[in-house]
Every structure is written in C-alpha cells, then in structure tokens.
C-alpha cells in the first residue's frame, strides 16, 4: 500500500521511511490543525506614555551692551572711560562772551532806554524830600554804630587776579573767567585765562572768536577806523582788535562794540583773553575807564 506523504501528498512505496519527493518522514503523525487566532480585546486602560525629560530652557541671553559713549573728534580717547577734555578752548571764551552780551543787552540797553527817566524821577524825589519840613518836636534818627562791610579791592581765580576799583562789581566769576561791570552799568570787562586742550595759538583763538561773532551777529564787522594789531598785555603776547555789531532783543536794538585781546603762551597750552563790551559810541570813554584794571591784571599761568 502506497504511503502518501502528509506534507507534499506524494505517493511513496511501502517501506519508505522518508518521502522521496520532499524528504519528510512518512510515519510522522499528521500536523495538528492550527489553533484559530482569537483577537484579544483592547484593554479599556491605556498605559501612560513614558516620561520624557523636557528640553532644557534656552540659555539666558545677556542684555545687549550699552551704546558706545560719544567721543568728540577734537579730543583723543583716554584710557578706560572717556575722559572730559581738560578745557573747552576757545569755547570758554565764547561762553563768557555770551554771558557779557546778555549783560549788555539787559543792562546797557535798559539803562539807555530808561536811564534819563529814572534820573529825573530820582531828582524830583530828592527835591520833594528837601522841601518838606520835618514835624516839630520829632526826634532826629540816631545813626547805626554797626561797622560797614569791607569793600573788596580785587578779584582773583586760578588763572589771574585783577584790581576792583571803587564802584565796580563782579558780575560773574569762575575758575578761569572774571567779569566786572562799571559803576554806571554801561559796560563790562571780562578777563580770562586757563589751560588749552588741544593747544591753540593766539591767531587760532582769534579766528574762532571772529567766526562765533559772525554766526551770532551777521552784521559783525571791524569797527570803522580800527586796526588789528599784535602786541602784549602785561607781559602776554597776543592780538587786539575791535568788532562792531548790533544786539537785538524784541523791538529793542543796541549798536554794540567789543574791544578784544587774545593771546597764548609759546606752546599754546595756555590761553589769555580780555574784552570790553559797551555801546559803540561809548567805547572810547569806556576803554579809558578800564585803564586801571588793564594795568593791574596779573596772569598766573605761564
């Protein structure tokens, strides 16, 4: 009886132990039927996802650096922080000029406008007091015995010293500049001296002052009959000249004049300046009035 291979269904002669076609054993029991695959119902509970480490926070970004400090092209940068310039030459001179010009406008201009009226009113008041008799029996006032304050006779700072004649007052003063006003408040004289950085010659200081006046007062010009000369002022070499211009404030205008002197030491590291300001017609008299002050200037920086 032929043996049928349970695997490939090939008929083999009796006595064969293995299938001559596929080599499978012929006496092996037939394979058990495969168990049906039963679908496993889904569990109503789901396993939570595995914990994942959150990504690290973004690295803290430092704030941007502050903008670089302004560095003036006129002064070389110093070590470390930016250092202020030693001196604002010739701007200190110009600033002083502005201060005095304001004084001229507010003082001289106002005095010219109302001076005569003020003098007339004061004279009338004095006459009225003299003509009014005192009541009978009224006691005479007893003068005070307190000592009067001492009037200064000079003014000084780090760069210079100047005499202060009777009636003159110090209108403005700092470490380098002194401005004096005459007793009648019709003019002023400013004297200044200090260190220059960068170094500048007298001619460079003059050119800058001229440019400043021309910018501020477009009608600035050399006064008629004046000349630019070189010379010295109490041992300091420099340049002197006179400018005329118009000061205007609202509806009021004043024809002003400035008699100027600027100088420098040989290295240009120290500047010297002097200028008188008054109305143009008063300059000859005012310059004579300033004579004692000019003679007494003492320059401390050399």
GIRAMO-V394599 format. One line per field, one symbol per residue. psi: psi as a letter, one per 30 degrees, with the letter a starting at -180 (. if undefined). A space follows every 50 residues. Layout:
psi->???
//
This chain:
psi->kkkkkfeggkkklkfkelkfefgkkfgkkkkkkkkkjkkkkkkfkkkkkk kkklkklkkkjllkklkkkkjkffkkklkblkkllelhkgfeeeeeeeee eeeeeedeeeeeegeeeeeeeeeeeeeeeefjlkkkfkkkkkkkgkkkkk kkflklafflkkljlkfkljekkaffkkkkkleghgllkkklkakkjlkk leeeeeeeeeeeeeeejfgklkkkflkklkaljhfkkakklkkklkkkjb gkkkjlkkjlkklllefgfklkkkkkkaleffeeeeeeffeeeefgkjkf k.
//
